[in-house]
Amino acid sequence: MEAKNIPLNDLHVKLGGKMVPFAGYNMPVRYSSDKEEHLTVRESVGVFDVSHMGEFMLRGPHALDLIQWVTSNDASKIVDGQAQYSCLPNDKGGIVDDLLVYRMSEEEYMLVVNASNIEKDWNWIKSQDKWGVDMENVSDDTVLLAVQGPKATEALQKLTDVSLADVKFYTFVQGKLAGKEMIISATGYTGSGGFELYINKDSAEEVWHKIFEAGEEFGIKPIGLGARDTLRLEKGFCLYGNDITDETSPIEAGLGWVTKFTKDFVNSDSIKALKEAGIQRKLVGFEMIDRGIPRQGYELLNDAEERIGEVTSGTMSPSLNKGIGMGYVEKDHSKQDGEIYVLVRGKKLKAKVVKPPFLK
């Protein structure tokens, strides 16, 4: 299947973005270099176009009932203007996707899902809907810009009357920015602060240019998916398809904190049983002691060179200047500061288990 273009595709090409197919969409992977873009977000401000993400609106008196059934977290605990991180468990013990749940009002919610899973998630939620909830897929009409970094608030504040300092982490407002109505949300994926802007695609290019004018004094830059991956990994944030999949349990993946057994949800009994019985493998973070870059799929070994797991995400951290990664290991090897080995191109390199985030 041919990759789809996001609404601002031509703009990214004009800006020199290297476009690659990712999750079914042509996406800018980088404009200059991954390292330069990464450090721009850590030190100043950068803008990601992440319009490949999916957005579903759920409306009506039973919207919350459906969300409570398909998600593992307790969405009854959020109030208007709050967002919640959660996951969609499948009926086999794994995860359909991880997602954000936004409460717009008592009877209206927005679910934000991963690009590669839009159709899968839609079909899954529909299949679980015994209430006849009004569902609308607004993904194709929505441009999502993530303006991230320590200077993001200062740059964006020039464009809005909304007091951005009052929009705390995991809350959002509906208001005007750059003269256009949008959702302004503090749910970034970089750990460097900033906002995610959900904009109607017809206004998006105009908003993009105004953001870049407002951020010019801070050296604002467009940022690609390459840096997005290294930024999220430094903070130990999971990526669907790497660290969590249809085969990984929320308990193994360290998502017990978004798995609430105070309610019934899809497959909750067997997930609870797994938690009580104890898991055999666990997602851990690790830092390289020897010089080397861990990559997805590389084997993890014990002292005796026996396989104990594999790397799910790995990179050379631009901020820390050393190799970092995450992977599933047998439970006995998941202890903090424990030594493990990564098989890099046939060489056994030493690493130690650490608790993410890698960048404090």
N, C-alpha and C positions, 0 to 999 in steps of 0.2 A: 504494500500500500504506500502511495506517495505521501511524503510528509506535508502537512498543512502549513501555510504561512500564518504567523500571528499578525494582527492588524498593523503594527508599525514595522513590518518586515523591511520595506523599502528605505525607511529612515536608518535602520541599523546597517544596511548594506552601504548607504551613503556615508555613514560614520566610520566605515572600515571594519565593521564587525565581521568576524569569520563565522559564517553561518554553517551549522552542522545539524543533521537530523537528530533530534533527541525527544524521546517519548511521543513520537508521532508528529512533531512540529519542527520546522526549521528555526533554530534558536542561535543567538549570538553566543559563541563559546568564549571569545575574547576579542578585544579591540587593540590592545597593545601587548602587554605580557601579563600572565596570571599573577605573577609576584607583585608587579606594580599596581595592578587593580586591587589585589588583596590588601596591600598596605594603604592604598587610598581610602578604603572602607574602614580600616582599623584606625587611621589617623585623622581622617577628614570626612568626606562624604562622597558616596557613589550611588548610581542609579541602575538597578536591574530591571529589565522588562521580563516579568515572569507570567506573561499572559497565557502561557500554556497551561497553567493551573486551572482546575475546574471549579465552578461555583453552581450550587443547586439552592434554590429557594424552596423551603417547605412551609406551607401555610395552613391555618385552620385549627380548630379546637383539639385535633389529635396529633398535631405536628410534634409536640413534645413526647407523646406516647411512642411514636415511631422512632424518634431519636433515642429515647431511653432503651428501646428494645435492640436497636442495631449497634449502639455504641457502648463501650465498656465503662466510660466515665459517667458520673452522675450529673446530667445536664439540668436537673431540677435545681441545682445549687447556683446556677448563674442567673444574673438579673439583666435587664435591658442594658445594652451598651457593654456587655462583658463577652469575652470569647473564652473558649475552653479547648485545650488539646485533648484528643481522644483517639481511640482506634475502633475499627470495625472488625470484630472477631468473625471468623468464618465458622462453619459447623464441623470443621475437622481439627480444631485446636490451633489453627494458624490465624493470620491477619489478612483481611481483604485489603485494608489500606489504613494509613493513619491520616488524621484530618483535623480541621479546626471547626468548631461549632460556634457560630455567632448568634446571640439572641437579640433580634431586632425589636421584638415586642413579645407579649405573652403568646401570641398565635402566629408569629413569623420568625423563622430562623434561616440563616445562611450556612450551608456546609461548604467548606473549601477543601477540595480533594486533589490528589496528585494527578498530573497530566496523563501519565501512562495508564491510569486506572479510571478515567472519566466514565467510559462506557460500562466497564466491569462494575464500578461502584453504583452507578445509576441502576443497572439491572438487578444488582444484589439488594439494594434498598427497596426497589419496587417489589421484588419477590417476597420481601418480609412485611410489606405494608398490608395489614389486615383491616386498616381503618379507612382506606380510601383517601389518604392525605393528598392535598393539592401540591404537586411537585413541578417545579419549572427549572429546566437546565438553562442558565443564563451565561454559560461559559463563553460562547462565541461572541457575545455582545460586550464582554467585560475585558478591559485592559487592566492589568495589575502591575503597578510600578512599585518596587521596593526601594525607598530612598533611605539608605543605611549609612551609619557612621556618627561619630561624636558631634559633627557640625550639621547633621540633618535637621535638627529642630530649629536651629538659628536660620538656616537657609529657607525652610518651608514657612517659618513664622511670618516672613515678609509677604506671603501670598494668601494669608487667611486671618480672619478675626477669631477663629477658634483658638483658645489658649492651649497650645500643644503641650506645654509643660504639665498640664493637668490630665493629659491622656496617658494614664499609667500603663505599665506592661500588661498585656492581655485585656485591654479595654479598647473601645473604639467610639467614634462619634460619626454622625451623618451631618455633613456641613459643606460649606463652600471653600474651595481652595483654587487659586488662579481663576476665580470667577465661575467655576463649574461645581455642580453638586457631585458629591462622591462620599464614599466611606473612607474615613481616615483611621487606620488601625495600628496599634502598637504591638504587632505580633511578629516581629522580624525573625529571621532565620540565621543571623550572622553573629549575634551576641555583642554587637557594637552600637546598639540603640538605633532609633529611627522609626520610620513609619511605612506601612504598606497602604497604597492608595488604590481603591477599586473604582475605576472610572468608566463611563460609557465610552465605547470605542470611537464614537464620532467626535468626542472632545479631546481624545488622548494626545494627539500630536501637539495641539496647542498647549496643553498642560506640560508636556515634556519640555518644550522650548522655554516656557516660563520658569520651570524648575531649574533649568540650566543657567538662565540669566540670574536667578536668585542665588545660585550656588557658585557663581563665577569667582567671587572673591575668595572662596575656600578651595579652589582648584577642583571643583566637581568633575567627575568623569563617568562615562557609561561603563558598566561592569558586566562581564560575561559569566556564563555558567561555570567556567573553570575556577574562577575565584570564589564563586558561591559555594563550590564543593569544599575548597580548603578552609573557608571561613566557618562553615557549619561543622566541619570535622574538628577544628581546634576547640569548638565549644561542646563537642561530644553529642551533637544532635544526630539522630538516626535518619537515614535516607531509605525510603521504601525501594525495594528491589535489591538493595545491598544488605542493610543491617536488619531489616524486617521484611518478611515475605509471607506468602500463603502457607509456608511450612514452619514459621517461627511462632512460638507461643508468646503472648504479651509478658508472661512471667519470666521466661528465658531471656527476653529482650530487655529486661529491666524496666518494663512499663507497668509494674505492679501499682505504681502511684496513680495511674489513670484507669485502674481496673477495680471497680467498686462493687463488692459483693453484697451491698446493702439493697440491691435491686436485682431483678431477673433481667438477663440480656441473652442474646444468642450464645449458646454453648457455655453459659456461665457455670453450670454444674461441673463440667469436665475441666474447665480452667481452674476452678476452685479446688477440685480434687488434685490436680497437678501441683498447685501451690502447697497443699497440705502434705502431699506425699514427698515433695522435694524434687527439684529439677536435676537432671543429669548433666546439662550443659548450660552455659551462661555467657551472655554478651559482655565482654570486658574491653577496657581501653588498655593500650600499651604504648610505651615509648621505647624507641630504639636506643640501646646502649652502644652497640657497634654502628659504624657508619653504614647506612643503607636505607633504601626506600621500600617500605612494605606496600604491596598492591593487592587489590581485590583478587581473591582466589589463591593467593600464596598459602602454603601449608604452615601451620604452627606445630612446633615439636617440643617434646620434653628433653631433659638432659640426655636420656638414652636414645635420642633421635627417633622416638616413636611419635606418630602423628597424634596430636591432641585436639586439633581443630583447624580452622582456616580463617584467613583475613577476609572481612566483609567490606571494609573501607580502609584505605591507607594512602598516605601522601608524605611529602616533605613539607613540614609546617613552615610557611614563610615568616611567621612571627617568632617562632622558637628556634628555627634553623636546625631542626632535627626531624627524623622520621617518626611519625605517629600513626596509630591505627586502631581499629576496633575489629573484634572477631569473636566467634563462639569457641569456647574451650570447654573441656571436661571440667566438671565442678571442682575437682581436686586441685586444678591449676588456676583457679580464679581468684586466689587470695592476693590482696594488695601487696605490692613490692615483690611478688614472686617472680622468679626468673623463668622466661620461656624463650623459645628460639623461633626465628622466622627463616624459612627456606627461601632465600633470594638468589635466583639464577644458580641453583645447585649449591650455594654456600649457606651454612648454618650460622645466622647472625643473632647475637644476644639482644634480648629486650626485657623490659620489666613491666609487670601489670600495674597500671595506675587507674585511679578513679577519675573519669572525665568530670569537668572540662579540663583539657590539657592547658589551655590558656586561661588563667584565673582572672 
